[in-house]
Amino acid sequence: MAKVKNVLFIMADQLRADHLSCYGHPHLQTTHIDGLARRGVLFEQAFVNSGVCGPSRMSYYTGRYPSTHGATWNRVPLSIDEVTLGEYLKERDIDLVLAGKTHVMPDNHGLARLNIDGQSELGVLLRQGGFVQLDRYDGHHEPGAESGYPAYLKAHGYDSPDPWTDYVIAVEDDQGQMQSGWHMRNVNFPARVKEEHSETAYMTNCAISYMQSAGDKPWVMHLSYVKPHWPYVAPAPYHAMYSPQQCLPVRRTEREKDHAHPVVQAYRQQEESRSFSSDECVARVRPAYQGLIKQLDDHLGRLFTYMESAGLMDNTLIIITADHGDLLGDHWLGEKELFYDVVQRVPLIIYDPSEQADATRGRRESRLVESVDIVPTILAALDLHIPAHRVEGRQLQPLVHDESVDWRDCVFSELDYSYREARLTLGKSTSECRAWSVRTDRWRYVYWHSERPQLFDLQNDPDEFNDLGDHPEYEPIRRQMKQRLLDWFAGLKRRTTVTEEEVDKQTNKYKQAGVFYGQW
């Protein structure tokens, strides 16, 4: 074991923690991820700061909560005033290279305001959120010029103007007719693309190729897989590896529909929730979702085998996590976003090759951690300064290195549903659609702007079926949790143009600047 030289930050999109065997899935064996957990630390209570791709990822990339970084939804750009991990790494002349998805939206208004050419070296870096893009592929639509995947597919014989639509997310039904994987009824059929040419295989190849070319130069790579995110289309043989009986039971009860929270009820009326309320949809999608996870695990095994042979496991910090989970029909809902653990809780495994981590290898860590903790953890691993006036997370090395430390007892998450159909259903303005959640080991409390709160007793109701948000008996708990939320909100780091050290040095120094007010 040696000092950390490189960092591999792996993210899977829409991956539920309970869908890994090391987190308890009884049928889906994620052998290679489990193997890394045995060599590192598995965090049992890791939570995202938003259940939506964009804001969650911006918290991972900045170390800041959505309320401070401002990118509260997928279509909201991250301000060029925000500093990302890639910029912090420039202190050591290390590039943050990307293979896969980021969901970074360019702040074109900010670039124009500062008269920065978006095609200049600086402009490109700002547009890309500080990433040097080996290959960017967000997986929601046909890849553009930012990805080499379309050309790769065409070079392997997929003859189509849009091979992603016609092969990667398309299937052939029992009659040999091509059908789209956007329709979830079709995901029991295999993708038309061969497994070795699939999205997961391609991005793993990109990562290995970069490692082979990097030589002795230190690197930080964000390997960001688009799967198991929808469209839930898996290539053969992964599409048929699991039966509905080998899937986790759906977490929902009829009583959840009684006196449902207005926003949750509005979400249940959206198309994805109406589809996932069907047993047939759940039975069709969950096996394909599991197949995509199994495929991901197999390719991570291929990646780890290469890294072992190249000596990279001896000096590379590896982080595996997800940007959020997936409801998959739980609570009569589809997609993600809302404040349930199947969305908010994600896998987090950290393998630290340094000797300081030897005492915790194979440990299951139960303390509460958040997405904002990843940036300071990477900076600390590389002996880089952590800017305390900006970064709102905490480095995880004390937990990985078995150090004595006072730790947090709650985590926070946010939602801006202004862009969603639920807003229209409820007749709300775009300024009314915000919510914040605080979760402890015992309680989850959600403050909804212009709606009643939610409260769940996680000790007695771990599946979050019984909303106590307006139950009179629990008013003292709601007040206490609301106060926790207010205290956190008041402490967010909005003063970002000066450091804490600069403020400290300039405290009570006004007379040195020639200002003598108040003298007698």
Number of C-alpha atoms within 10 A of each C-alpha: 14 13 16 23 19 22 23 19 19 20 25 25 24 27 28 26 27 19 24 23 16 22 17 12 16 14 16 22 18 22 17 20 20 19 14 22 22 18 19 26 24 27 24 20 21 24 29 31 29 32 31 26 23 24 33 30 29 32 32 25 23 29 27 28 30 25 19 18 22 17 23 27 22 19 14 16 24 30 20 19 12 17 21 24 22 24 20 21 20 12 10 12 12 16 20 23 21 24 26 29 23 25 23 25 18 22 19 17 12 16 17 11 8 9 10 16 13 17 11 10 10 13 17 17 18 30 21 21 28 25 25 18 20 20 20 24 27 21 20 11 12 16 19 12 11 12 18 16 23 19 13 14 21 14 10 11 9 21 12 13 10 16 23 22 18 21 24 27 27 27 26 17 15 8 6 8 8 15 20 21 26 15 12 20 17 22 30 21 22 25 28 24 22 17 19 12 18 21 24 24 19 20 25 20 18 18 22 16 12 15 18 12 9 11 9 8 10 17 20 23 23 22 24 27 27 23 24 26 20 19 23 26 32 35 28 18 13 21 25 17 15 18 15 15 10 15 19 15 13 17 15 17 14 9 10 16 15 9 9 13 18 14 18 16 19 18 26 21 16 16 13 17 21 16 21 25 21 12 11 12 18 22 21 20 25 24 27 29 28 28 25 24 26 24 24 23 20 18 19 21 18 16 16 19 14 16 17 11 9 12 10 19 21 18 18 25 25 22 23 21 26 28 31 32 32 27 24 27 26 22 24 26 25 22 21 20 21 24 25 20 25 24 27 29 26 30 26 23 25 23 24 30 23 18 12 17 21 16 12 20 20 17 17 18 17 13 15 18 27 26 32 27 22 24 27 26 23 26 18 17 21 19 11 15 12 18 14 15 16 23 22 21 23 22 21 19 18 16 19 23 18 14 11 8 8 7 12 11 11 19 22 25 24 27 24 23 22 18 13 14 15 21 18 13 15 14 10 13 10 14 10 16 21 17 19 22 24 21 24 16 15 13 20 24 28 26 21 18 13 11 14 13 20 20 25 22 20 18 11 11 13 13 18 22 19 18 19 19 19 14 11 9 9 13 14 10 15 24 12 12 22 19 12 17 21 11 11 14 15 10 9 16 17 12 11 16 9 10 13 14 10 9 10 9 9 10 8 9 10 11 9 9 7 8 9 9 8 5 4 3
